[in-house]
Amino acid sequence: MTAEHKHQHQDTKKVIDRMSRAIGHMEAIKRMVEEGRDCSEILIQISAVRSAINNVGKIVLQDHINHCVVDAVETGDKSVLENLNSAVDKFLK
């Protein structure tokens, strides 16, 4: 991210907190693998982390729409909408 695009969003703390929890969860899964825990347990935990990451993505997307996209529409900045379309495409893959 370049300095010109750096900005604070309303939900930054919420995103950081949730990402920290997901990272902690991933570290726990890594330990499970190292300890030779049951594959089914590991897969269930991986699924939980995937869901947590998807929820973080939803928060970021909602925040982006509510702030950046609204500002872009008001100022006529079509590049923000093009970037959003590209990001949503990648997020949903």
N, C-alpha and C positions, 0 to 999 in steps of 0.2 A: 504494500500500500504506500503510495507516495504521500508526502506531507500535505499536498494540496487536497487530498481526499480524506485526510484524517478528521474524524469528527466524533463527538460523544453522542451516544444514543440514550434514550430514556431507560432502556432495559440492560445496559452494559453490565451492571453489577449482577443482575439475575443470570445473564449468560455466563459470566466468569465463574460464578458460584456453581452453576450446573456443570460447566466444563470441568471444573476442579473435581467435582464428585465423580464424573465419568472417568476422568484420568485415574482417580483412586481406585475405581472399580476395575479398570483395565489392568492396573498393577496387581490387584487381587486375582484376576483371571490368570495373569502371567504366573503368579505363584502357584495357582492351582495346577497349571500345566507342568511346572517344574516339579511339583510334588506327585505327579502322576495320578491326579484325581480323575474320576470317571468322566469320560467324554460327554455323556449326556448332560451332566452338571455344568460342564464348561460351555457347551452349546447354549444352554438356557441362560447362562450369565452373559454370553456374547450377545444373545438376543436382547437382553435387558439393556445392555450398553448401546446397541444399535437404536433401540427405541428412545433412549435418553438423548442421543445425538440428534435424532430426527426431531425431537421436541425442541432442542436448542435451535435447530435450523428454523423451525416454525416461529419461534420468538424473534429471531433475527429478521426473518422475512416480514413478519407483521410490523416490526419496528421500522424496517426499511420502507414499507408501503406507507405507513402512517406519517413518516417524517420526510425521507428523501424523495419519494415519489410525489407526495403532495407538494413539496417545495418545487420539484421539477415541473409539475403541471402548471403551477402558478407562474413560473418563470419561463415556461416554454422550452425547457431543456429536454429534448427528445433522446439524448444519449443515455440519460438515466433509465428510461424505459427500455431501450435496446439492451443495456447492460443487465437490467433486471430479467428480461426474457432469456438471455444467455445463462445467467446464474440459476434461474429456476430450472432450465433445461438440464443443467449439470447436477443440480441438487436432487432432481427426481430420477436420475439414472440409477 
